[in-house]
Amino acid sequence: MLLEQIEDLPINLNSAWVFPGQGAQHVGMGKDLYAESSIAKEIFEHANDILGINISNICFDGPESDLIQTVNTQPAIVVHSIAALATSIDRSIISERPALVAGHSLGEYAALIASGYLSFADGISLVRERGRLMQIACDAEASTMSAVLGLDQDTIEKICSQHGSSICNINAIGNITIGGKIESVRKSGEIALEQGAAKVIELSVAGAFHTPLMQSAANGLKDALSQIVFKNSTVPLVSNVTGSAISDSENFDQELVNQVTNPVLWVDSVQTMKNYGIDTLIEFGPGKILSGLAKRIDREITTRNIGSIADMK
């Protein structure tokens, strides 16, 4: 699927590849890739065989009610991201490998596949299981997430600690997501507004991802990861959990377990990329969420999105 060729590409010390997480999905994603790229078609059909479901049809035609089910959303986004990357390499749109890779939450799996640490088959199987386990955790206890805009992190942390919620994602300066039991999150949102937040938006999600409420999912994922052998690669991954670059393949199973119950430190991740000399982020997959966040973190960073054939022209 051409991903094996990435190690043979010359390195671009100033670029990083990034991959989106849950929330970037939309019905129709990847349909043009499948129709116009033989390598993308191969990837989607390989994913169908691995998963035992027609994930390509769910991506292309929905219905949305199927696509937004966590157990489907997670593999769908990863498959689309890898198909976009492989097509870009096949068409020589991408001719250099990055200095770093990173993914937002779920996107970390696509990043590990792209950099060669994780096989496509193992990665797709893992995200299907991750989605299943997280859905079970969501069903076990009603929970939600809210975006808190325009309030500093220290104030939000204090509010969360006082009202039983948790920070889930630190996406950009003034863009932080909190999660927890529904009443705790709503109360925290009310207090945040009282203390100066510009806006609080309750998100349409299955539950409170990246909080302690996902502990049962983390436990199940640990069991699944115990069967996986990670490979070595020369391209470090910027960790969601620490915001630091890691390249020891022995650490990835614990990284993926920890990220289920810990916040995504995306601001720290982008800052780490900048510290490594990265000035260009290439986002593979649906949407432009990470590119937008990167611009909010550092206006000087250059971004490019590749999720469709049109994006390659």
Secondary structure, 3 states (H helix, E strand, C coil): CCHHHHHHCCEEEEEEEEECCCCCCCCCCCHHHHHHCHHHHHHHHHHHHHHCCCHHHHHHHCCHHHHCCHHHHHHHHHHHHHHHHHHHHHCCCCCCEEEEEEECCCHHHHHHHHHCCCCHHHHHHHHHHHHHHHHHHHHHCCEEEEEEECCCHHHHHHHHHHHCCEEEEEEECCEEEEEEEHHHHHHHHHHHHHCCCCEEEECCCCCCCCCHHHHHHHHHHHHHHCCCCCCCCCCCEECCCCCCEECCHHHHHHHHHHHHHCCEEHHHHHHHHHHCCCCEEEEECCCCHHHHHHHHHCCCCEEEEECCCHHHC
